[in-house]
Amino acid sequence: MTAPDLPAALKAALEARLHGLSRHDAAERSALISQTYREGGNSRAIRTSPDALAYALARMPATYAAVTASLNALREITPGFAPASLLDVGAGPGTAAWAAAEAFPSLAEFTLLDANSALRTLALDLFRDSPRLAGVQYSLRDARAALADAAAADLVVASYMIGEIDDAERSVLAGLLWAKTRDTLLIAEPGTPSGYARIIAARAQLIAAGAHIAAPCPHDGRCPLTPPDWCHFTQRLPRSQAHRQIKGAELAFEDEKFAYVALSRTRAAQHPARVLAQPDVTKVDVTAKLCTPDGLVIAKVPRRAKADYARARRWRWGDAVMEES
């Protein structure tokens, strides 16, 4: 996949806010916040403006890449989808709003919800550098309470947020998210077994409520994977010098693992298979793990089928593809 870099306006806004900031201090704050998340904590660890900026510098590029990849997969399956309104729940520093604005030029209304005041302040500050996002509505309230009053939107997004609440609250929230969805709901989580489990639980709950899967699954049936396997994808993204400094990293790129589901009010017109791992390409054949409308398939495309083999060689993890005959 093409590495999705941050929009120029967002990158410039973050760079501008780096002036006068101690990179060492930001790195320490980022490391502490990351540790809190790993230990099961949540965004309450982000209390101050320096905390929020350190978090954004460390995590916005990867979250943006994952949400962009998810939205691109949705666009490929539903090319006619042109949402006019976005509701971003658990919006944090506004990452998903930036990604959605890039993915859908049709978006004109942006409503964001989050209970973290430091992240909201940073998001609004960053939005001022974007003509399209300068007028967003950002409510500083708990997601469940705010959703009760929020207007429905064509596209609803909950990215990297349902993992911060317990199982019972998560089920209630999933129902509220769907109730506010006019057309499509996107839920994205870290690409871990637990992140996948949260996605699968929401997926099952909302299919039972009448939702249809747009992506990544090519069907509305039960996920065919069994433990210890789980459905997730990876997106490579570039690291800026500041990003490397904040994360204490040397490589000029990182690979973000994520899991997602896009649910729609209407059934998708096309249901191509989904590549669930990087295919194994040899001089004899291409072997690929595919999720298909009929379940899990290990496809082998022999080199003697020249046209099919040439196409299969270009398959990448996460692609929607037509199975070769």
ZAMARGU-4260 file (C-alpha; in steps of 0.2 Angstrom, whole numbers, plus 5000, padded with zeros to 4 digits):
<rodrens>
0) 5000/5000/5000 | 5005/5018/4997 | 5011/5025/5014 | 4998/5038/5019 | 5007/5054/5026
5) 4999/5067/5036 | 4991/5081/5026 | 5003/5096/5023 | 4992/5108/5034 | 4992/5096/5049
10) 5011/5092/5047 | 5015/5110/5046 | 5004/5114/5061 | 5012/5101/5072 | 5030/5107/5066
15) 5025/5125/5071 | 5020/5119/5089 | 5037/5110/5091 | 5046/5127/5092 | 5052/5130/5110
20) 5047/5112/5115 | 5060/5101/5123 | 5061/5085/5113 | 5067/5076/5128 | 5053/5081/5139
25) 5040/5077/5125 | 5048/5060/5123 | 5047/5056/5141 | 5029/5062/5142 | 5025/5051/5126
30) 5033/5036/5134 | 5023/5038/5150 | 5007/5039/5141 | 5011/5024/5130 | 5015/5014/5146
35) 4998/5019/5154 | 4989/5013/5138 | 4999/4997/5138 | 4994/4994/5156 | 4975/4996/5152
40) 4974/5015/5156 | 4965/5027/5145 | 4966/5045/5139 | 4964/5052/5156 | 4983/5050/5157
45) 4984/5065/5145 | 4981/5080/5157 | 4990/5095/5150 | 4994/5104/5134 | 5012/5097/5133
50) 5005/5080/5136 | 4992/5082/5122 | 5006/5088/5110 | 5018/5074/5115 | 5004/5061/5112
55) 4999/5069/5095 | 5017/5069/5089 | 5019/5051/5094 | 5003/5044/5089 | 4994/5054/5076
60) 5004/5048/5061 | 5000/5030/5064 | 4982/5033/5069 | 4980/5043/5053 | 4988/5030/5043
65) 4976/5016/5050 | 4961/5026/5048 | 4965/5032/5030 | 4969/5014/5025 | 4952/5009/5032
70) 4943/5023/5024 | 4951/5019/5007 | 4945/5001/5009 | 4928/5007/5012 | 4929/5019/4996
75) 4935/5004/4985 | 4920/4994/4990 | 4907/5008/4990 | 4914/5020/4976 | 4897/5030/4976
80) 4898/5034/4995 | 4899/5053/4997 | 4895/5058/5015 | 4890/5076/5019 | 4892/5074/5038
85) 4904/5066/5050 | 4902/5061/5068 | 4919/5057/5076 | 4917/5049/5093 | 4932/5049/5105
90) 4940/5061/5093 | 4955/5065/5103 | 4967/5077/5094 | 4955/5076/5078 | 4965/5063/5068
95) 4950/5054/5061 | 4943/5070/5055 | 4958/5075/5046 | 4958/5057/5038 | 4940/5058/5033
100) 4942/5076/5026 | 4955/5069/5014 | 4946/5054/5009 | 4929/5062/5006 | 4929/5079/4998
105) 4910/5079/5000 | 4911/5081/5019 | 4904/5098/5024 | 4899/5095/5042 | 4911/5089/5056
110) 4905/5085/5073 | 4918/5078/5086 | 4915/5071/5103 | 4928/5068/5117 | 4929/5071/5136
115) 4947/5075/5136 | 4950/5094/5137 | 4968/5094/5133 | 4966/5084/5117 | 4951/5095/5112
120) 4961/5111/5115 | 4975/5104/5104 | 4963/5098/5090 | 4954/5115/5089 | 4971/5123/5088
125) 4977/5112/5074 | 4961/5114/5065 | 4964/5133/5063 | 4977/5129/5050 | 4964/5120/5039
130) 4951/5130/5029 | 4940/5115/5029 | 4941/5110/5047 | 4942/5127/5055 | 4923/5127/5058
135) 4921/5110/5066 | 4909/5107/5081 | 4919/5099/5095 | 4909/5094/5111 | 4918/5091/5127
140) 4908/5078/5134 | 4908/5059/5138 | 4904/5049/5122 | 4888/5041/5129 | 4881/5057/5136
145) 4885/5067/5120 | 4878/5054/5108 | 4861/5055/5116 | 4860/5073/5110 | 4871/5072/5094
150) 4863/5073/5077 | 4864/5058/5066 | 4878/5058/5052 | 4881/5050/5036 | 4898/5043/5042
155) 4901/5039/5060 | 4919/5035/5066 | 4925/5028/5082 | 4944/5025/5080 | 4955/5018/5094
160) 4942/5022/5107 | 4931/5007/5112 | 4946/4999/5120 | 4945/5012/5134 | 4928/5007/5141
165) 4922/4990/5149 | 4913/4977/5140 | 4895/4982/5146 | 4898/5000/5142 | 4905/4995/5125
170) 4890/4986/5120 | 4879/5001/5124 | 4890/5013/5115 | 4890/5002/5099 | 4871/5003/5099
175) 4872/5022/5101 | 4884/5023/5087 | 4874/5013/5075 | 4858/5023/5080 | 4867/5039/5075
180) 4873/5032/5058 | 4863/5037/5043 | 4874/5027/5031 | 4891/5020/5037 | 4900/5017/5054
185) 4918/5014/5054 | 4926/5006/5070 | 4945/5004/5071 | 4956/4997/5085 | 4974/4992/5087
190) 4978/4976/5077 | 4980/4965/5093 | 4970/4950/5097 | 4961/4960/5110 | 4958/4974/5098
195) 4951/4961/5085 | 4940/4953/5099 | 4932/4970/5102 | 4929/4973/5083 | 4921/4956/5081
200) 4910/4958/5096 | 4904/4975/5089 | 4902/4967/5072 | 4891/4953/5078 | 4880/4965/5088
205) 4877/4977/5074 | 4874/4963/5061 | 4861/4957/5073 | 4854/4975/5073 | 4852/4975/5054
210) 4870/4981/5048 | 4879/4975/5033 | 4898/4973/5032 | 4906/4985/5019 | 4924/4981/5023
215) 4935/4972/5026 | 4924/4956/5027 | 4916/4950/5010 | 4901/4943/5020 | 4889/4946/5035
220) 4893/4929/5042 | 4903/4923/5056 | 4922/4927/5055 | 4930/4911/5049 | 4946/4913/5058
225) 4950/4903/5074 | 4962/4907/5088 | 4976/4909/5089 | 4973/4918/5072 | 4965/4935/5071
230) 4960/4947/5058 | 4971/4962/5057 | 4981/4973/5044 | 4997/4983/5043 | 5000/5000/5036
235) 5018/5007/5033 | 5020/5025/5036 | 5034/5037/5035 | 5042/5045/5051 | 5048/5063/5051
240) 5063/5068/5061 | 5052/5074/5075 | 5042/5058/5075 | 5058/5048/5077 | 5065/5059/5091
245) 5049/5058/5101 | 5048/5039/5099 | 5066/5036/5102 | 5066/5027/5085 | 5080/5025/5071
250) 5070/5019/5056 | 5062/5031/5044 | 5046/5021/5044 | 5035/5011/5055 | 5021/4998/5053
255) 5005/5001/5061 | 4994/4985/5064 | 4976/4989/5065 | 4959/4980/5065 | 4943/4988/5058
260) 4925/4985/5052 | 4915/4997/5041 | 4896/4993/5043 | 4883/5000/5031 | 4864/5002/5031
265) 4863/4994/5014 | 4872/4979/5007 | 4887/4982/4996 | 4885/4978/4978 | 4902/4969/4977
270) 4910/4957/4988 | 4928/4953/4983 | 4939/4942/4993 | 4951/4950/5006 | 4969/4946/5007
275) 4972/4942/5026 | 4991/4941/5025 | 5006/4945/5014 | 5005/4932/5000 | 5020/4920/4997
280) 5026/4923/4980 | 5038/4910/4972 | 5043/4906/4954 | 5030/4891/4955 | 5015/4900/4961
285) 5007/4913/4972 | 4999/4907/4989 | 4987/4919/4997 | 4976/4918/5012 | 4959/4925/5007
290) 4943/4928/5016 | 4929/4925/5003 | 4910/4926/5003 | 4911/4907/5006 | 4924/4907/5020
295) 4942/4906/5022 | 4952/4900/5007 | 4971/4897/5004 | 4972/4901/4986 | 4986/4895/4975
300) 4989/4904/4958 | 5001/4894/4947 | 5013/4903/4936 | 5007/4893/4921 | 4991/4904/4922
305) 5001/4919/4916 | 4988/4932/4917 | 4981/4927/4934 | 4999/4924/4941 | 5004/4942/4936
310) 4989/4949/4945 | 4991/4938/4960 | 5009/4944/4961 | 5003/4962/4965 | 4991/4956/4979
315) 4996/4964/4995 | 4990/4961/5013 | 4973/4970/5015 | 4968/4971/4997 | 4951/4967/4990
320) 4954/4955/4976 | 4944/4944/4964 | 4949/4926/4966 | 4958/4919/4951 | 4951/4904/4942
</rodrens>
